[in-house]
């Protein structure tokens, strides 16, 4: 059976009539005939057309032709060549190389061919389904894995700009979107510009992205929670962006009527339209990111509340002793600087700052007569003053969120030689917080006015710290401080302490929430 070999190739190539006959059978098969089969006894040929289906739809046909035993009958052969306008001499030579079959055999071959084609079509469809399912499972796994990574990485201590930069990088590898941009709105009454993250090739700058964001952020979504624009060139308001904007999807980053910004998925790699599956997938990530931004905002509100309460408590101490006004702020600032010089993490430095701010909180339990006494203290009065670290530690012990500050509050008057108070600890048995705040506290006490003496010059304080290094002060911390331009640092710390309380930065919720550095 054929068509194959030079006989059938020549017949198809040089006989338009025979070729049209084959096309007729192919159309019959595609029209629904399970087996289009026709015997032409006058020409001694059999033509068979078997439909090829995929998912119950006919997508093509397989054709087969065969010669009967009657083909080389002189009269039949002459009629065949005349019917199809072929040269008898050429065709007799080519036909001699072709096998001839009984009619019954050819019809049986046709049935076998139909069964084989149907089986092959079914097998191929199953193979394609398996490949499609495998591809879908791979894609689904990647997307679920991304959803998991994003969900587990949404810590309120993480900066939103870092979250969205990593999210856009992940989406760029997971989807067929060419570029992603995230715009984060600035807080109300803030001079800070909006945050913009852009990942992927795009011939647009930050101003272009902000302009696009402001144009679309109030538009009504048209596919679920997303605004889909498949033909940006057809929108007159977007004509200015036509050189780089083909299609995009906009997702609002919002929660409880509060808008935090938006995500823009810009241009497909192959410039096709966005499909509903990828729109929904990115939308799921947008919802999680919106919840994350809401938590960050609540977290920031809580941080400001906590910071305000701490500064109010410190202000109440300053109100008792006007000579030490700003002392706690200066000690906190200098302690933070020493911690940085010591190579401590930012989370640890925030804890040092908070501990320095609260180091004298226990003075709220000391009588004003003793605190504000202008002359030398009696032994009994000094013993009362020495109680303030323990009083402060007891006050803070009732607040679980600031227990990490207690070592600095309790031990900032210990000395390396063991002659300090309240526990008489020596050397490196003194907690690091206590050693840092003790150094900062002593420096500020020497360089500011007190009821019993005038402030000493910075150079005198430097000399005193150098003299007492190893006996009163941790020598490593003292050396770190003295390596700096102390006079410049002194001016900075003094200006910081003179700022109104509300102007001081938030303490940092990393400490408040008790997270480990």
Buried (B, 14 or more C-beta within 10 A) or exposed (E): BBBEEEBBEBBBEBBEEBBEBBEBBBEBBBEEBEBBBEBBEEBBBBBBBBBBBEEEEBEBBBBBBBBBBBBBEEEBBEBBBEBBEBEEEBBBEBBEEBEBBEBEBBBEBBEEBBEEBBEEBEEEBEEEEEEEEEEEEEBEEBBEEBBEEBEEEBEBEEEBEEBBBBBBBBBBEBBEBBBBBBBBBEEEEEEEEBBBBBBBEBEBEEEBBBBBBEBBBEEEBEBEBBBBBBEBEEBEEBEEBEEBBBBBBBBBBBBEEEBBBBBBBBBBEEEEEBEEEBBEBBBBBBBBBBBBBBBBBEBBEBBEEBBBEBBEBBEEBBEBBEBBBBBBBBBBBBBBBBBBBBEBEEBBBBBBBBBBBBBBBBBBBBEEEBBEBEEEEEEEBEEBBBBBBBBBBBBBEEBEEBEBBBBBBBBBBBBBEBEBBBBEBBEEEBBBBBBBBBBBBBBBBBBBEBEEEEBBEBEEBBEBBBEBBEEBBBEEBBBBBEEEEBEEBBEBBBEBBEEEBEEBEBBBBBBBBEBEE
